[in-house]
Amino acid sequence: MIPPLVLGLVVGIVLGLVGGGGSIIAVPALVYGVGMHPAEAIPTSLLVVGLSSLAALLPRVREGLNWPVVLLVGGAGIPAAWGGAAVGGLLDPNILMLAFAAIMVIAGIRMLTGTTETEGSCSTGPSRAFRSCAPKAVAVGLLVGFLTGLLGVGGGFLVTPALTIFLGLRMKQAVGTSLAIIAINSAAGFSAHAAGYTIDWATTLAFAIPALLGSVIAARFARRLKDKHIRMSFAVLIFAVAAWVSAGTLTA
């Protein structure tokens, strides 16, 4: 039970600090660290990351969430997650893991380059200006939802920059909004993968409990840390995990 406990804690800490990214570590951790098959690791990851996102969301509620954006992006992601799960069922597990490695590299580069905080139409609420941003919000939801179903990722590492760059939310609001969207996407992705899936409760709880605790604690401490340091640490971590996943998959 030591590997699930330790790896779950790492996933929770990452999720609580940056408002995303936990799932791209959770799946390879469950596959290579715990020994699960990808078909089991993906729904387990979605379950754990969804619950951890809700836990990490609680300390950030006071900072304000953009609920119209949550509903638009999260709502569009539900059918897209089902479609992604259907496509994923047709692909070889090794291809999925290599796709995971590629997604992690992209996420790491995004974290190093950072995002630009701007005030855009989506930050102004349900008005004529907000309605002008709705198509962009739906497009973001479709993309992230598809990746959620295909690869078992909550999508936070894509949602947070998308909310700031394309939809104009400020970073503090984007992180909390991202966590709410991750919870919705994870629930949709889990429902798409739930058929024929039997939960290994011992392993899942050993992974989930420290992830929940880590996400809550990290979310509280994240306010005291510099954004630059968080981004750099996260990028280094996922580059290392991407190399680990690629080596393990290609060797297999």
C-alpha positions as CSV (number, residue, x, y, z in Angstrom):
1,M,0.0,0.0,0.0
2,I,3.0,2.3,0.2
3,P,3.1,3.3,-3.5
4,P,-0.6,4.2,-3.7
5,L,-0.3,6.3,-0.5
6,V,2.8,8.2,-1.7
7,L,1.7,8.7,-5.3
8,G,-1.8,9.7,-4.3
9,L,-0.3,12.4,-2.0
10,V,1.8,13.7,-4.9
11,V,-1.3,13.9,-7.2
12,G,-3.3,15.8,-4.6
13,I,-0.5,18.3,-3.9
14,V,-0.1,19.1,-7.6
15,L,-3.9,19.4,-8.1
16,G,-4.2,21.7,-5.1
17,L,-1.3,23.9,-6.1
18,V,-2.0,24.7,-9.7
19,G,-5.7,23.8,-10.1
20,G,-5.0,21.0,-12.5
21,G,-2.4,18.5,-13.7
22,G,-3.2,15.8,-11.1
23,S,-4.7,13.5,-13.6
24,I,-1.8,13.5,-16.0
25,I,0.3,12.2,-13.1
26,A,-2.4,9.9,-11.7
27,V,-2.8,7.6,-14.7
28,P,0.9,6.8,-15.2
29,A,1.3,6.5,-11.4
30,L,-1.5,3.9,-11.3
31,V,-0.1,2.1,-14.3
32,Y,3.6,2.1,-13.6
33,G,3.7,2.7,-9.9
34,V,0.7,0.6,-8.7
35,G,0.6,-1.9,-11.5
36,M,-3.0,-1.3,-12.9
37,H,-3.9,-1.9,-16.5
38,P,-4.7,1.4,-18.3
39,A,-8.4,0.3,-18.7
40,E,-8.6,0.2,-14.8
41,A,-6.3,3.2,-14.2
42,I,-8.3,5.6,-16.3
43,P,-11.6,5.3,-14.4
44,T,-9.8,5.1,-11.1
45,S,-7.9,8.3,-11.9
46,L,-11.1,10.1,-12.9
47,L,-12.8,9.1,-9.7
48,V,-9.9,10.2,-7.5
49,V,-9.1,13.4,-9.4
50,G,-12.8,14.4,-9.5
51,L,-13.1,14.0,-5.7
52,S,-9.8,15.8,-5.1
53,S,-10.9,18.7,-7.3
54,L,-14.0,19.2,-5.2
55,A,-11.8,19.1,-2.1
56,A,-9.3,21.6,-3.5
57,L,-12.2,23.8,-4.6
58,L,-13.5,24.5,-1.1
59,P,-10.6,26.8,0.0
60,R,-10.9,28.8,-3.2
61,V,-14.7,29.4,-3.2
62,R,-14.2,32.8,-1.5
63,E,-12.0,33.9,-4.4
64,G,-15.0,33.7,-6.7
65,L,-15.9,31.3,-9.5
66,N,-17.3,32.2,-12.9
67,W,-20.3,29.9,-12.8
68,P,-21.6,30.7,-16.3
69,V,-18.2,29.6,-17.7
70,V,-18.3,26.5,-15.5
71,L,-21.7,25.5,-16.9
72,L,-20.7,26.2,-20.5
73,V,-17.3,24.5,-20.5
74,G,-18.4,21.7,-18.2
75,G,-21.7,21.1,-20.0
76,A,-20.0,20.9,-23.5
77,G,-17.5,18.5,-22.0
78,I,-20.0,15.9,-21.0
79,P,-21.0,14.5,-24.4
80,A,-17.4,15.1,-25.7
81,A,-16.1,12.9,-22.8
82,W,-18.4,10.1,-23.9
83,G,-17.1,10.4,-27.4
84,G,-13.5,10.4,-26.3
85,A,-14.1,7.2,-24.2
86,A,-15.6,5.5,-27.3
87,V,-12.6,6.4,-29.4
88,G,-10.2,5.3,-26.6
89,G,-11.8,1.9,-26.4
90,L,-10.7,1.3,-30.0
91,L,-7.0,2.2,-29.5
92,D,-4.1,0.1,-28.2
93,P,-3.2,0.9,-24.6
94,N,0.4,1.6,-25.5
95,I,-0.7,4.2,-28.0
96,L,-2.8,5.8,-25.3
97,M,0.2,5.9,-22.9
98,L,2.4,7.5,-25.6
99,A,-0.3,10.0,-26.2
100,F,-0.2,10.7,-22.5
101,A,3.5,11.4,-22.6
102,A,3.0,13.8,-25.5
103,I,0.2,15.6,-23.6
104,M,2.5,15.9,-20.6
105,V,5.3,17.5,-22.6
106,I,2.8,20.1,-24.0
107,A,1.6,20.8,-20.5
108,G,5.1,21.2,-19.2
109,I,6.0,23.7,-22.0
110,R,2.8,25.6,-21.2
111,M,3.6,25.8,-17.5
112,L,7.1,27.2,-18.4
113,T,5.8,29.8,-20.8
114,G,3.0,30.8,-18.4
115,T,-0.2,32.6,-19.2
116,T,-1.2,36.2,-19.6
117,E,-3.8,37.6,-17.2
118,T,-6.4,39.7,-19.0
119,E,-9.9,40.9,-18.4
120,G,-12.1,39.6,-21.2
121,S,-15.8,39.4,-22.1
122,C,-16.2,36.1,-20.2
123,S,-15.2,37.7,-17.0
124,T,-18.1,40.2,-17.1
125,G,-21.0,37.9,-16.4
126,P,-24.2,37.0,-18.3
127,S,-24.5,40.0,-20.5
128,R,-24.3,40.7,-24.2
129,A,-20.5,40.7,-23.9
130,F,-20.6,37.4,-22.1
131,R,-22.7,35.8,-24.9
132,S,-20.1,36.8,-27.4
133,C,-17.6,34.5,-25.6
134,A,-20.0,31.5,-25.3
135,P,-18.8,29.9,-28.6
136,K,-15.2,30.0,-27.4
137,A,-16.3,28.5,-24.0
138,V,-18.1,25.7,-25.7
139,A,-15.2,25.0,-28.0
140,V,-12.8,24.7,-25.0
141,G,-15.3,22.4,-23.3
142,L,-15.5,20.1,-26.3
143,L,-11.7,19.8,-26.6
144,V,-11.1,19.2,-22.9
145,G,-14.0,16.8,-22.6
146,F,-12.8,14.7,-25.5
147,L,-9.3,14.4,-23.9
148,T,-11.0,13.6,-20.6
149,G,-12.8,10.6,-22.0
150,L,-9.9,9.5,-24.3
151,L,-7.0,9.7,-21.9
152,G,-8.6,9.9,-18.4
153,V,-7.4,13.4,-17.8
154,G,-9.4,16.0,-15.9
155,G,-8.1,18.6,-18.3
156,G,-7.0,21.3,-15.7
157,F,-3.6,21.8,-17.3
158,L,-5.5,22.8,-20.5
159,V,-8.5,24.5,-18.9
160,T,-6.6,27.0,-16.7
161,P,-4.6,28.6,-19.6
162,A,-7.6,28.4,-21.9
163,L,-9.7,30.3,-19.3
164,T,-7.1,33.1,-19.0
165,I,-5.9,33.3,-22.7
166,F,-9.1,32.7,-24.6
167,L,-11.9,33.6,-22.2
168,G,-10.2,36.5,-20.3
169,L,-10.5,35.3,-16.7
170,R,-7.9,36.4,-14.2
171,M,-5.6,33.7,-12.8
172,K,-7.2,33.4,-9.3
173,Q,-10.7,33.1,-10.7
174,A,-9.5,30.7,-13.5
175,V,-7.9,28.3,-11.0
176,G,-11.1,27.9,-9.0
177,T,-13.3,27.8,-12.1
178,S,-10.9,25.1,-13.5
179,L,-11.3,22.9,-10.5
180,A,-15.1,23.0,-10.8
181,I,-14.8,22.1,-14.5
182,I,-12.4,19.2,-13.7
183,A,-15.0,17.8,-11.3
184,I,-17.7,17.9,-14.0
185,N,-15.4,16.4,-16.7
186,S,-14.1,13.7,-14.4
187,A,-17.7,12.7,-13.5
188,A,-18.6,12.5,-17.2
189,G,-15.5,10.6,-18.1
190,F,-16.0,8.2,-15.2
191,S,-19.6,7.5,-16.3
192,A,-18.3,6.8,-19.8
193,H,-15.8,4.2,-18.5
194,A,-17.9,2.8,-15.7
195,A,-19.4,-0.1,-17.8
196,G,-17.7,-3.3,-16.8
197,Y,-15.4,-1.6,-14.3
198,T,-15.0,-3.0,-10.9
199,I,-13.5,-0.7,-8.3
200,D,-10.5,-2.1,-6.4
201,W,-11.5,-0.4,-3.1
202,A,-8.3,-1.1,-1.2
203,T,-6.0,0.4,-3.8
204,T,-8.5,3.2,-4.7
205,L,-8.9,4.4,-1.1
206,A,-5.2,4.1,-0.5
207,F,-4.7,6.4,-3.5
208,A,-7.7,8.7,-2.9
209,I,-7.4,9.5,0.8
210,P,-3.9,11.1,0.6
211,A,-4.9,12.8,-2.7
212,L,-7.8,14.4,-1.0
213,L,-5.8,15.5,2.0
214,G,-2.9,16.7,-0.2
215,S,-5.2,18.8,-2.4
216,V,-6.9,20.6,0.5
217,I,-3.6,21.4,2.2
218,A,-1.8,22.4,-1.0
219,A,-4.7,24.7,-2.0
220,R,-4.4,26.6,1.3
221,F,-0.6,27.0,1.0
222,A,-0.7,27.8,-2.7
223,R,-1.7,31.4,-1.9
224,R,1.7,32.0,-0.2
225,L,3.8,30.7,-3.0
226,K,5.0,32.6,-6.1
227,D,3.3,31.5,-9.3
228,K,6.6,31.2,-11.1
229,H,8.1,28.7,-8.7
230,I,4.9,26.6,-8.8
231,R,5.0,26.5,-12.6
232,M,8.7,25.6,-12.8
233,S,8.4,22.8,-10.3
234,F,5.4,21.3,-12.0
235,A,7.0,21.4,-15.4
236,V,10.1,19.6,-14.2
237,L,7.9,17.0,-12.5
238,I,5.8,16.2,-15.5
239,F,8.8,16.2,-17.9
240,A,10.3,13.5,-15.7
241,V,7.0,11.5,-15.7
242,A,6.7,11.8,-19.5
243,A,10.2,10.4,-19.9
244,W,9.4,7.6,-17.5
245,V,6.1,6.7,-19.3
246,S,7.8,6.9,-22.7
247,A,10.7,4.6,-21.6
248,G,8.4,2.1,-20.0
249,T,5.9,1.9,-22.9
250,L,8.6,1.7,-25.6
251,T,10.5,-1.0,-23.6
252,A,7.3,-3.0,-23.1
